[in-house]
Amino acid sequence: MLGLIFLYFIGKYFYKLAETYNEKKWLFAVLGVATYYLGTFLGGIILALLDEFFYLGINWDSRATNFIFLPFGLATAYLFYYLLNRNWSKRQEKEVLSIEDIGKNGSEQL
């Protein structure tokens, strides 16, 4: 149940971000959720390798392992959100120039 709540809010934030920058809303909502799952998968691989090499003694049969993977998924989704936001905001700043500004010097564009 907790996982569904996280998926809802992750999809919602990516949807709002894409809506802000006039991108494909549902595509990025689904990509945000997929990024969360990718992060949990990579976190599982990392923890499995650490458990194998350093004998951490992780009980893989318990339900508590889902909470161990949670920070990996959230961190990956947040990183993807941050990179998209930064990329789209830079692109939007470049597109601010209007057609009347073409050919003017930097000092004349005030």
Biopython code that builds the backbone (N, CA, C, O; Angstrom):
import numpy as np
from Bio.PDB.StructureBuilder import StructureBuilder

atoms = [
    (1, "MET", "N", (0.815, -1.199, 0.000)),
    (1, "MET", "CA", (0.000, 0.000, 0.000)),
    (1, "MET", "C", (0.858, 1.261, 0.000)),
    (1, "MET", "O", (0.569, 2.231, -0.700)),
    (2, "LEU", "N", (1.907, 1.221, 0.793)),
    (2, "LEU", "CA", (2.812, 2.370, 0.859)),
    (2, "LEU", "C", (3.484, 2.606, -0.490)),
    (2, "LEU", "O", (3.715, 3.748, -0.888)),
    (3, "GLY", "N", (3.794, 1.520, -1.184)),
    (3, "GLY", "CA", (4.416, 1.638, -2.500)),
    (3, "GLY", "C", (3.514, 2.333, -3.503)),
    (3, "GLY", "O", (3.988, 3.112, -4.329)),
    (4, "LEU", "N", (2.222, 2.061, -3.438)),
    (4, "LEU", "CA", (1.279, 2.714, -4.358)),
    (4, "LEU", "C", (1.198, 4.214, -4.104)),
    (4, "LEU", "O", (1.051, 5.006, -5.034)),
    (5, "ILE", "N", (1.293, 4.590, -2.843)),
    (5, "ILE", "CA", (1.275, 6.020, -2.513)),
    (5, "ILE", "C", (2.504, 6.708, -3.077)),
    (5, "ILE", "O", (2.409, 7.801, -3.636)),
    (6, "PHE", "N", (3.669, 6.066, -2.933)),
    (6, "PHE", "CA", (4.886, 6.634, -3.510)),
    (6, "PHE", "C", (4.782, 6.743, -5.029)),
    (6, "PHE", "O", (5.178, 7.756, -5.605)),
    (7, "LEU", "N", (4.255, 5.715, -5.675)),
    (7, "LEU", "CA", (4.124, 5.747, -7.133)),
    (7, "LEU", "C", (3.190, 6.866, -7.575)),
    (7, "LEU", "O", (3.452, 7.536, -8.574)),
    (8, "TYR", "N", (2.106, 7.070, -6.839)),
    (8, "TYR", "CA", (1.172, 8.145, -7.172)),
    (8, "TYR", "C", (1.862, 9.506, -7.107)),
    (8, "TYR", "O", (1.755, 10.310, -8.033)),
    (9, "PHE", "N", (2.568, 9.756, -6.008)),
    (9, "PHE", "CA", (3.184, 11.071, -5.852)),
    (9, "PHE", "C", (4.365, 11.270, -6.801)),
    (9, "PHE", "O", (4.584, 12.385, -7.276)),
    (10, "ILE", "N", (5.113, 10.238, -7.080)),
    (10, "ILE", "CA", (6.207, 10.359, -8.047)),
    (10, "ILE", "C", (5.637, 10.704, -9.416)),
    (10, "ILE", "O", (6.117, 11.624, -10.078)),
    (11, "GLY", "N", (4.614, 9.967, -9.842)),
    (11, "GLY", "CA", (3.980, 10.251, -11.130)),
    (11, "GLY", "C", (3.381, 11.642, -11.175)),
    (11, "GLY", "O", (3.454, 12.328, -12.195)),
    (12, "LYS", "N", (2.783, 12.061, -10.056)),
    (12, "LYS", "CA", (2.157, 13.384, -9.996)),
    (12, "LYS", "C", (3.180, 14.493, -10.159)),
    (12, "LYS", "O", (2.942, 15.447, -10.900)),
    (13, "TYR", "N", (4.325, 14.384, -9.474)),
    (13, "TYR", "CA", (5.342, 15.436, -9.569)),
    (13, "TYR", "C", (5.963, 15.496, -10.965)),
    (13, "TYR", "O", (6.231, 16.584, -11.474)),
    (14, "PHE", "N", (6.191, 14.353, -11.579)),
    (14, "PHE", "CA", (6.717, 14.362, -12.937)),
    (14, "PHE", "C", (5.683, 14.902, -13.920)),
    (14, "PHE", "O", (6.039, 15.594, -14.874)),
    (15, "TYR", "N", (4.416, 14.595, -13.698)),
    (15, "TYR", "CA", (3.344, 15.107, -14.544)),
    (15, "TYR", "C", (3.291, 16.633, -14.466)),
    (15, "TYR", "O", (3.189, 17.307, -15.490)),
    (16, "LYS", "N", (3.362, 17.175, -13.246)),
    (16, "LYS", "CA", (3.333, 18.630, -13.061)),
    (16, "LYS", "C", (4.559, 19.296, -13.683)),
    (16, "LYS", "O", (4.457, 20.376, -14.263)),
    (17, "LEU", "N", (5.721, 18.646, -13.559)),
    (17, "LEU", "CA", (6.933, 19.201, -14.154)),
    (17, "LEU", "C", (6.813, 19.272, -15.668)),
    (17, "LEU", "O", (7.147, 20.290, -16.275)),
    (18, "ALA", "N", (6.339, 18.199, -16.275)),
    (18, "ALA", "CA", (6.173, 18.192, -17.725)),
    (18, "ALA", "C", (5.113, 19.196, -18.167)),
    (18, "ALA", "O", (5.236, 19.806, -19.229)),
    (19, "GLU", "N", (4.087, 19.363, -17.364)),
    (19, "GLU", "CA", (3.041, 20.334, -17.688)),
    (19, "GLU", "C", (3.597, 21.759, -17.623)),
    (19, "GLU", "O", (3.219, 22.605, -18.432)),
    (20, "THR", "N", (4.481, 22.027, -16.677)),
    (20, "THR", "CA", (5.078, 23.351, -16.528)),
    (20, "THR", "C", (5.894, 23.729, -17.749)),
    (20, "THR", "O", (5.873, 24.881, -18.181)),
    (21, "TYR", "N", (6.610, 22.770, -18.305)),
    (21, "TYR", "CA", (7.493, 23.053, -19.434)),
    (21, "TYR", "C", (6.913, 22.605, -20.779)),
    (21, "TYR", "O", (7.643, 22.502, -21.765)),
    (22, "ASN", "N", (5.615, 22.342, -20.821)),
    (22, "ASN", "CA", (4.910, 21.970, -22.050)),
    (22, "ASN", "C", (5.538, 20.760, -22.731)),
    (22, "ASN", "O", (5.788, 20.778, -23.936)),
    (23, "GLU", "N", (5.788, 19.728, -21.967)),
    (23, "GLU", "CA", (6.294, 18.467, -22.493)),
    (23, "GLU", "C", (5.174, 17.432, -22.428)),
    (23, "GLU", "O", (4.064, 17.736, -21.990)),
    (24, "LYS", "N", (5.465, 16.221, -22.861)),
    (24, "LYS", "CA", (4.469, 15.150, -22.839)),
    (24, "LYS", "C", (4.270, 14.681, -21.403)),
    (24, "LYS", "O", (5.147, 14.058, -20.806)),
    (25, "LYS", "N", (3.102, 14.994, -20.867)),
    (25, "LYS", "CA", (2.851, 14.812, -19.433)),
    (25, "LYS", "C", (2.847, 13.351, -19.010)),
    (25, "LYS", "O", (3.548, 12.976, -18.070)),
    (26, "TRP", "N", (2.072, 12.530, -19.689)),
    (26, "TRP", "CA", (1.952, 11.135, -19.256)),
    (26, "TRP", "C", (3.222, 10.354, -19.514)),
    (26, "TRP", "O", (3.542, 9.432, -18.765)),
    (27, "LEU", "N", (3.944, 10.701, -20.548)),
    (27, "LEU", "CA", (5.203, 10.022, -20.822)),
    (27, "LEU", "C", (6.177, 10.216, -19.669)),
    (27, "LEU", "O", (6.810, 9.259, -19.223)),
    (28, "PHE", "N", (6.301, 11.438, -19.186)),
    (28, "PHE", "CA", (7.249, 11.698, -18.117)),
    (28, "PHE", "C", (6.733, 11.231, -16.763)),
    (28, "PHE", "O", (7.534, 10.954, -15.871)),
    (29, "ALA", "N", (5.430, 11.135, -16.586)),
    (29, "ALA", "CA", (4.897, 10.539, -15.359)),
    (29, "ALA", "C", (5.256, 9.061, -15.296)),
    (29, "ALA", "O", (5.665, 8.558, -14.250)),
    (30, "VAL", "N", (5.103, 8.371, -16.416)),
    (30, "VAL", "CA", (5.467, 6.953, -16.473)),
    (30, "VAL", "C", (6.979, 6.781, -16.370)),
    (30, "VAL", "O", (7.448, 5.852, -15.713)),
    (31, "LEU", "N", (7.744, 7.659, -17.004)),
    (31, "LEU", "CA", (9.208, 7.579, -16.893)),
    (31, "LEU", "C", (9.678, 7.822, -15.463)),
    (31, "LEU", "O", (10.656, 7.216, -15.027)),
    (32, "GLY", "N", (9.009, 8.684, -14.741)),
    (32, "GLY", "CA", (9.359, 8.916, -13.345)),
    (32, "GLY", "C", (9.144, 7.674, -12.497)),
    (32, "GLY", "O", (9.985, 7.330, -11.666)),
    (33, "VAL", "N", (8.017, 6.999, -12.706)),
    (33, "VAL", "CA", (7.742, 5.758, -11.974)),
    (33, "VAL", "C", (8.734, 4.672, -12.389)),
    (33, "VAL", "O", (9.215, 3.914, -11.547)),
    (34, "ALA", "N", (9.039, 4.598, -13.680)),
    (34, "ALA", "CA", (10.014, 3.612, -14.153)),
    (34, "ALA", "C", (11.401, 3.892, -13.568)),
    (34, "ALA", "O", (12.154, 2.961, -13.281)),
    (35, "THR", "N", (11.732, 5.152, -13.395)),
    (35, "THR", "CA", (13.012, 5.513, -12.786)),
    (35, "THR", "C", (13.063, 5.063, -11.339)),
    (35, "THR", "O", (14.105, 4.614, -10.863)),
    (36, "TYR", "N", (11.949, 5.178, -10.638)),
    (36, "TYR", "CA", (11.871, 4.695, -9.259)),
    (36, "TYR", "C", (12.146, 3.192, -9.209)),
    (36, "TYR", "O", (12.937, 2.727, -8.388)),
    (37, "TYR", "N", (11.496, 2.442, -10.084)),
    (37, "TYR", "CA", (11.711, 0.991, -10.114)),
    (37, "TYR", "C", (13.135, 0.639, -10.517)),
    (37, "TYR", "O", (13.713, -0.308, -9.984)),
    (38, "LEU", "N", (13.700, 1.383, -11.442)),
    (38, "LEU", "CA", (15.086, 1.152, -11.836)),
    (38, "LEU", "C", (16.024, 1.384, -10.658)),
    (38, "LEU", "O", (16.976, 0.628, -10.462)),
    (39, "GLY", "N", (15.761, 2.420, -9.881)),
    (39, "GLY", "CA", (16.586, 2.699, -8.707)),
    (39, "GLY", "C", (16.493, 1.608, -7.662)),
    (39, "GLY", "O", (17.501, 1.238, -7.060)),
    (40, "THR", "N", (15.283, 1.083, -7.436)),
    (40, "THR", "CA", (15.146, -0.006, -6.470)),
    (40, "THR", "C", (15.832, -1.262, -6.969)),
    (40, "THR", "O", (16.417, -2.005, -6.181)),
    (41, "PHE", "N", (15.769, -1.507, -8.270)),
    (41, "PHE", "CA", (16.444, -2.666, -8.852)),
    (41, "PHE", "C", (17.955, -2.546, -8.698)),
    (41, "PHE", "O", (18.621, -3.495, -8.284)),
    (42, "LEU", "N", (18.494, -1.369, -9.035)),
    (42, "LEU", "CA", (19.937, -1.161, -8.882)),
    (42, "LEU", "C", (20.357, -1.210, -7.417)),
    (42, "LEU", "O", (21.437, -1.708, -7.098)),
    (43, "GLY", "N", (19.522, -0.703, -6.534)),
    (43, "GLY", "CA", (19.804, -0.792, -5.103)),
    (43, "GLY", "C", (19.843, -2.235, -4.640)),
    (43, "GLY", "O", (20.680, -2.596, -3.813)),
    (44, "GLY", "N", (18.955, -3.061, -5.157)),
    (44, "GLY", "CA", (18.960, -4.481, -4.825)),
    (44, "GLY", "C", (20.221, -5.177, -5.292)),
    (44, "GLY", "O", (20.784, -6.012, -4.584)),
    (45, "ILE", "N", (20.658, -4.827, -6.490)),
    (45, "ILE", "CA", (21.898, -5.416, -7.003)),
    (45, "ILE", "C", (23.092, -4.981, -6.160)),
    (45, "ILE", "O", (23.951, -5.795, -5.819)),
    (46, "ILE", "N", (23.138, -3.697, -5.828)),
    (46, "ILE", "CA", (24.248, -3.193, -5.010)),
    (46, "ILE", "C", (24.261, -3.865, -3.641)),
    (46, "ILE", "O", (25.316, -4.284, -3.163)),
    (47, "LEU", "N", (23.094, -3.968, -3.011)),
    (47, "LEU", "CA", (23.037, -4.607, -1.698)),
    (47, "LEU", "C", (23.351, -6.094, -1.766)),
    (47, "LEU", "O", (23.971, -6.639, -0.854)),
    (48, "ALA", "N", (22.930, -6.750, -2.832)),
    (48, "ALA", "CA", (23.247, -8.171, -2.984)),
    (48, "ALA", "C", (24.753, -8.379, -3.138)),
    (48, "ALA", "O", (25.316, -9.309, -2.561)),
    (49, "LEU", "N", (25.399, -7.515, -3.914)),
    (49, "LEU", "CA", (26.847, -7.622, -4.078)),
    (49, "LEU", "C", (27.578, -7.319, -2.770)),
    (49, "LEU", "O", (28.545, -7.995, -2.419)),
    (50, "LEU", "N", (27.107, -6.296, -2.054)),
    (50, "LEU", "CA", (27.724, -5.982, -0.762)),
    (50, "LEU", "C", (27.522, -7.117, 0.239)),
    (50, "LEU", "O", (28.417, -7.432, 1.022)),
    (51, "ASP", "N", (26.339, -7.726, 0.206)),
    (51, "ASP", "CA", (26.066, -8.847, 1.097)),
    (51, "ASP", "C", (26.937, -10.045, 0.745)),
    (51, "ASP", "O", (27.384, -10.774, 1.630)),
    (52, "GLU", "N", (27.172, -10.242, -0.521)),
    (52, "GLU", "CA", (28.000, -11.366, -0.952)),
    (52, "GLU", "C", (29.465, -11.169, -0.576)),
    (52, "GLU", "O", (30.116, -12.110, -0.122)),
    (53, "PHE", "N", (29.980, -9.987, -0.754)),
    (53, "PHE", "CA", (31.408, -9.747, -0.506)),
    (53, "PHE", "C", (31.732, -9.480, 0.963)),
    (53, "PHE", "O", (32.790, -9.887, 1.443)),
    (54, "PHE", "N", (30.836, -8.804, 1.679)),
    (54, "PHE", "CA", (31.136, -8.420, 3.054)),
    (54, "PHE", "C", (30.312, -9.186, 4.092)),
    (54, "PHE", "O", (30.420, -8.906, 5.286)),
    (55, "TYR", "N", (29.497, -10.140, 3.659)),
    (55, "TYR", "CA", (28.708, -10.993, 4.555)),
    (55, "TYR", "C", (27.897, -10.153, 5.554)),
    (55, "TYR", "O", (28.047, -10.289, 6.768)),
    (56, "LEU", "N", (27.045, -9.294, 5.016)),
    (56, "LEU", "CA", (26.232, -8.421, 5.854)),
    (56, "LEU", "C", (25.112, -9.168, 6.574)),
    (56, "LEU", "O", (24.604, -8.693, 7.590)),
    (57, "GLY", "N", (24.736, -10.298, 6.070)),
    (57, "GLY", "CA", (23.687, -11.094, 6.708)),
    (57, "GLY", "C", (22.294, -10.529, 6.509)),
    (57, "GLY", "O", (21.479, -10.578, 7.431)),
    (58, "ILE", "N", (21.997, -9.998, 5.342)),
    (58, "ILE", "CA", (20.667, -9.457, 5.053)),
    (58, "ILE", "C", (19.695, -10.613, 4.872)),
    (58, "ILE", "O", (19.971, -11.551, 4.124)),
    (59, "ASN", "N", (18.563, -10.546, 5.551)),
    (59, "ASN", "CA", (17.519, -11.564, 5.416)),
    (59, "ASN", "C", (16.664, -11.201, 4.207)),
    (59, "ASN", "O", (15.827, -10.302, 4.293)),
    (60, "TRP", "N", (16.856, -11.873, 3.102)),
    (60, "TRP", "CA", (16.184, -11.540, 1.861)),
    (60, "TRP", "C", (14.739, -12.013, 1.834)),
    (60, "TRP", "O", (13.976, -11.620, 0.952)),
    (61, "ASP", "N", (14.356, -12.849, 2.789)),
    (61, "ASP", "CA", (12.990, -13.372, 2.814)),
    (61, "ASP", "C", (12.013, -12.474, 3.562)),
    (61, "ASP", "O", (10.804, -12.684, 3.464)),
    (62, "SER", "N", (12.484, -11.503, 4.291)),
    (62, "SER", "CA", (11.578, -10.653, 5.071)),
    (62, "SER", "C", (11.019, -9.521, 4.213)),
    (62, "SER", "O", (11.576, -9.163, 3.175)),
    (63, "ARG", "N", (9.924, -8.983, 4.671)),
    (63, "ARG", "CA", (9.304, -7.856, 3.960)),
    (63, "ARG", "C", (10.030, -6.542, 4.230)),
    (63, "ARG", "O", (9.781, -5.544, 3.554)),
    (64, "ALA", "N", (10.903, -6.540, 5.192)),
    (64, "ALA", "CA", (11.640, -5.318, 5.537)),
    (64, "ALA", "C", (12.639, -4.930, 4.454)),
    (64, "ALA", "O", (13.099, -3.789, 4.425)),
    (65, "THR", "N", (12.982, -5.853, 3.567)),
    (65, "THR", "CA", (13.920, -5.513, 2.497)),
    (65, "THR", "C", (13.321, -4.470, 1.548)),
    (65, "THR", "O", (14.056, -3.720, 0.906)),
    (66, "ASN", "N", (11.994, -4.424, 1.462)),
    (66, "ASN", "CA", (11.364, -3.382, 0.635)),
    (66, "ASN", "C", (11.704, -1.995, 1.160)),
    (66, "ASN", "O", (11.887, -1.061, 0.379)),
    (67, "PHE", "N", (11.789, -1.856, 2.470)),
    (67, "PHE", "CA", (12.137, -0.564, 3.047)),
    (67, "PHE", "C", (13.615, -0.241, 2.858)),
    (67, "PHE", "O", (14.009, 0.924, 2.881)),
    (68, "ILE", "N", (14.428, -1.275, 2.672)),
    (68, "ILE", "CA", (15.850, -1.047, 2.405)),
    (68, "ILE", "C", (16.038, -0.489, 0.998)),
    (68, "ILE", "O", (16.911, 0.349, 0.773)),
    (69, "PHE", "N", (15.227, -0.949, 0.058)),
    (69, "PHE", "CA", (15.354, -0.508, -1.337)),
    (69, "PHE", "C", (14.708, 0.847, -1.584)),
    (69, "PHE", "O", (15.017, 1.507, -2.576)),
    (70, "LEU", "N", (13.827, 1.263, -0.708)),
    (70, "LEU", "CA", (13.078, 2.505, -0.867)),
    (70, "LEU", "C", (13.964, 3.739, -1.073)),
    (70, "LEU", "O", (13.679, 4.522, -1.979)),
    (71, "PRO", "N", (15.021, 3.955, -0.281)),
    (71, "PRO", "CA", (15.854, 5.152, -0.505)),
    (71, "PRO", "C", (16.554, 5.164, -1.859)),
    (71, "PRO", "O", (16.763, 6.229, -2.440)),
    (72, "PHE", "N", (16.916, 3.989, -2.362)),
    (72, "PHE", "CA", (17.552, 3.931, -3.678)),
    (72, "PHE", "C", (16.595, 4.397, -4.770)),
    (72, "PHE", "O", (16.980, 5.169, -5.648)),
    (73, "GLY", "N", (15.356, 3.934, -4.716)),
    (73, "GLY", "CA", (14.362, 4.333, -5.706)),
    (73, "GLY", "C", (14.016, 5.802, -5.621)),
    (73, "GLY", "O", (13.908, 6.478, -6.643)),
    (74, "LEU", "N", (13.840, 6.301, -4.409)),
    (74, "LEU", "CA", (13.507, 7.719, -4.247)),
    (74, "LEU", "C", (14.660, 8.618, -4.679)),
    (74, "LEU", "O", (14.438, 9.664, -5.290)),
    (75, "ALA", "N", (15.877, 8.219, -4.368)),
    (75, "ALA", "CA", (17.040, 9.019, -4.771)),
    (75, "ALA", "C", (17.183, 9.049, -6.289)),
    (75, "ALA", "O", (17.501, 10.090, -6.863)),
    (76, "THR", "N", (16.953, 7.926, -6.932)),
    (76, "THR", "CA", (17.055, 7.874, -8.394)),
    (76, "THR", "C", (15.961, 8.722, -9.044)),
    (76, "THR", "O", (16.228, 9.451, -9.999)),
    (77, "ALA", "N", (14.743, 8.633, -8.536)),
    (77, "ALA", "CA", (13.651, 9.437, -9.088)),
    (77, "ALA", "C", (13.910, 10.926, -8.866)),
    (77, "ALA", "O", (13.656, 11.738, -9.756)),
    (78, "TYR", "N", (14.413, 11.289, -7.687)),
    (78, "TYR", "CA", (14.711, 12.697, -7.417)),
    (78, "TYR", "C", (15.828, 13.198, -8.320)),
    (78, "TYR", "O", (15.754, 14.323, -8.814)),
    (79, "LEU", "N", (16.853, 12.397, -8.545)),
    (79, "LEU", "CA", (17.949, 12.794, -9.430)),
    (79, "LEU", "C", (17.441, 13.024, -10.849)),
    (79, "LEU", "O", (17.820, 14.003, -11.493)),
    (80, "PHE", "N", (16.585, 12.129, -11.342)),
    (80, "PHE", "CA", (16.011, 12.287, -12.674)),
    (80, "PHE", "C", (15.143, 13.541, -12.749)),
    (80, "PHE", "O", (15.191, 14.272, -13.738)),
    (81, "TYR", "N", (14.349, 13.791, -11.703)),
    (81, "TYR", "CA", (13.511, 14.992, -11.642)),
    (81, "TYR", "C", (14.370, 16.252, -11.674)),
    (81, "TYR", "O", (14.069, 17.198, -12.402)),
    (82, "TYR", "N", (15.434, 16.259, -10.887)),
    (82, "TYR", "CA", (16.323, 17.415, -10.828)),
    (82, "TYR", "C", (16.980, 17.670, -12.181)),
    (82, "TYR", "O", (17.049, 18.813, -12.632)),
    (83, "LEU", "N", (17.461, 16.613, -12.827)),
    (83, "LEU", "CA", (18.115, 16.782, -14.124)),
    (83, "LEU", "C", (17.145, 17.271, -15.188)),
    (83, "LEU", "O", (17.495, 18.127, -16.000)),
    (84, "LEU", "N", (15.925, 16.732, -15.192)),
    (84, "LEU", "CA", (14.925, 17.209, -16.156)),
    (84, "LEU", "C", (14.577, 18.674, -15.917)),
    (84, "LEU", "O", (14.500, 19.459, -16.862)),
    (85, "ASN", "N", (14.370, 19.038, -14.670)),
    (85, "ASN", "CA", (14.020, 20.415, -14.326)),
    (85, "ASN", "C", (15.140, 21.368, -14.737)),
    (85, "ASN", "O", (14.876, 22.427, -15.307)),
    (86, "ARG", "N", (16.368, 21.004, -14.454)),
    (86, "ARG", "CA", (17.500, 21.864, -14.805)),
    (86, "ARG", "C", (17.643, 21.996, -16.315)),
    (86, "ARG", "O", (17.872, 23.092, -16.827)),
    (87, "ASN", "N", (17.510, 20.883, -17.028)),
    (87, "ASN", "CA", (17.647, 20.895, -18.486)),
    (87, "ASN", "C", (16.538, 21.726, -19.132)),
    (87, "ASN", "O", (16.809, 22.543, -20.012)),
    (88, "TRP", "N", (15.308, 21.523, -18.706)),
    (88, "TRP", "CA", (14.196, 22.248, -19.306)),
    (88, "TRP", "C", (14.205, 23.715, -18.945)),
    (88, "TRP", "O", (13.791, 24.540, -19.759)),
    (89, "SER", "N", (14.657, 24.073, -17.760)),
    (89, "SER", "CA", (14.693, 25.491, -17.396)),
    (89, "SER", "C", (15.775, 26.223, -18.182)),
    (89, "SER", "O", (15.587, 27.384, -18.546)),
    (90, "LYS", "N", (16.896, 25.574, -18.450)),
    (90, "LYS", "CA", (17.933, 26.198, -19.276)),
    (90, "LYS", "C", (17.450, 26.374, -20.704)),
    (90, "LYS", "O", (17.708, 27.401, -21.331)),
    (91, "ARG", "N", (16.748, 25.368, -21.218)),
    (91, "ARG", "CA", (16.242, 25.456, -22.585)),
    (91, "ARG", "C", (15.181, 26.547, -22.701)),
    (91, "ARG", "O", (15.097, 27.227, -23.723)),
    (92, "GLN", "N", (14.378, 26.712, -21.666)),
    (92, "GLN", "CA", (13.341, 27.731, -21.698)),
    (92, "GLN", "C", (13.946, 29.130, -21.647)),
    (92, "GLN", "O", (13.412, 30.048, -22.268)),
    (93, "GLU", "N", (15.040, 29.312, -20.926)),
    (93, "GLU", "CA", (15.708, 30.610, -20.873)),
    (93, "GLU", "C", (16.258, 30.999, -22.232)),
    (93, "GLU", "O", (16.252, 32.177, -22.588)),
    (94, "LYS", "N", (16.731, 30.030, -22.990)),
    (94, "LYS", "CA", (17.264, 30.321, -24.318)),
    (94, "LYS", "C", (16.162, 30.687, -25.298)),
    (94, "LYS", "O", (16.398, 31.461, -26.226)),
    (95, "GLU", "N", (14.962, 30.147, -25.111)),
    (95, "GLU", "CA", (13.856, 30.400, -26.025)),
    (95, "GLU", "C", (13.112, 31.695, -25.735)),
    (95, "GLU", "O", (12.157, 32.018, -26.442)),
    (96, "VAL", "N", (13.516, 32.438, -24.724)),
    (96, "VAL", "CA", (12.820, 33.659, -24.333)),
    (96, "VAL", "C", (12.971, 34.749, -25.390)),
    (96, "VAL", "O", (12.087, 35.594, -25.531)),
    (97, "LEU", "N", (14.049, 34.745, -26.116)),
    (97, "LEU", "CA", (14.266, 35.779, -27.119)),
    (97, "LEU", "C", (13.163, 35.742, -28.170)),
    (97, "LEU", "O", (12.802, 34.673, -28.663)),
    (98, "SER", "N", (12.641, 36.889, -28.501)),
    (98, "SER", "CA", (11.595, 36.962, -29.510)),
    (98, "SER", "C", (12.211, 37.229, -30.877)),
    (98, "SER", "O", (13.423, 37.412, -30.992)),
    (99, "ILE", "N", (11.394, 37.250, -31.891)),
    (99, "ILE", "CA", (11.879, 37.431, -33.252)),
    (99, "ILE", "C", (12.430, 38.839, -33.467)),
    (99, "ILE", "O", (13.264, 39.052, -34.346)),
    (100, "GLU", "N", (11.973, 39.786, -32.680)),
    (100, "GLU", "CA", (12.484, 41.149, -32.803)),
    (100, "GLU", "C", (13.902, 41.268, -32.254)),
    (100, "GLU", "O", (14.623, 42.207, -32.593)),
    (101, "ASP", "N", (14.299, 40.334, -31.421)),
    (101, "ASP", "CA", (15.625, 40.393, -30.814)),
    (101, "ASP", "C", (16.723, 39.795, -31.686)),
    (101, "ASP", "O", (17.901, 39.897, -31.346)),
    (102, "ILE", "N", (16.360, 39.180, -32.793)),
    (102, "ILE", "CA", (17.359, 38.557, -33.655)),
    (102, "ILE", "C", (18.200, 39.639, -34.315)),
    (102, "ILE", "O", (17.664, 40.593, -34.878)),
    (103, "GLY", "N", (19.501, 39.491, -34.245)),
    (103, "GLY", "CA", (20.413, 40.425, -34.886)),
    (103, "GLY", "C", (20.828, 41.592, -34.024)),
    (103, "GLY", "O", (21.677, 42.381, -34.437)),
    (104, "LYS", "N", (20.268, 41.729, -32.857)),
    (104, "LYS", "CA", (20.668, 42.832, -31.958)),
    (104, "LYS", "C", (21.853, 42.428, -31.135)),
    (104, "LYS", "O", (22.086, 41.244, -30.893)),
    (105, "ASN", "N", (22.609, 43.428, -30.700)),
    (105, "ASN", "CA", (23.718, 43.190, -29.792)),
    (105, "ASN", "C", (23.184, 42.872, -28.403)),
    (105, "ASN", "O", (22.001, 43.069, -28.126)),
    (106, "GLY", "N", (24.054, 42.384, -27.534)),
    (106, "GLY", "CA", (23.652, 42.084, -26.171)),
    (106, "GLY", "C", (23.246, 43.329, -25.403)),
    (106, "GLY", "O", (22.379, 43.251, -24.532)),
    (107, "SER", "N", (23.846, 44.477, -25.699)),
    (107, "SER", "CA", (23.528, 45.694, -24.959)),
    (107, "SER", "C", (22.203, 46.318, -25.397)),
    (107, "SER", "O", (21.602, 47.086, -24.646)),
    (108, "GLU", "N", (21.748, 45.995, -26.601)),
    (108, "GLU", "CA", (20.495, 46.560, -27.113)),
    (108, "GLU", "C", (19.276, 45.740, -26.706)),
    (108, "GLU", "O", (18.149, 46.170, -26.953)),
    (109, "GLN", "N", (19.461, 44.577, -26.093)),
    (109, "GLN", "CA", (18.336, 43.709, -25.799)),
    (109, "GLN", "C", (17.680, 44.012, -24.470)),
    (109, "GLN", "O", (16.894, 43.192, -23.997)),
    (110, "LEU", "N", (17.943, 45.090, -23.869)),
    (110, "LEU", "CA", (17.329, 45.427, -22.594)),
    (110, "LEU", "C", (15.882, 45.671, -22.829)),
    (110, "LEU", "O", (15.146, 45.975, -21.890)),
]
sb = StructureBuilder()
sb.init_structure("model")
sb.init_model(0)
sb.init_chain("A")
sb.init_seg("    ")
for serial, (resi, resn, name, xyz) in enumerate(atoms, 1):
    if name == "N":
        sb.init_residue(resn, " ", resi, " ")
    sb.init_atom(name, np.array(xyz, "f"), 0.0, 1.0, " ", f" {name:<3s}", serial, name[0])
structure = sb.get_structure()
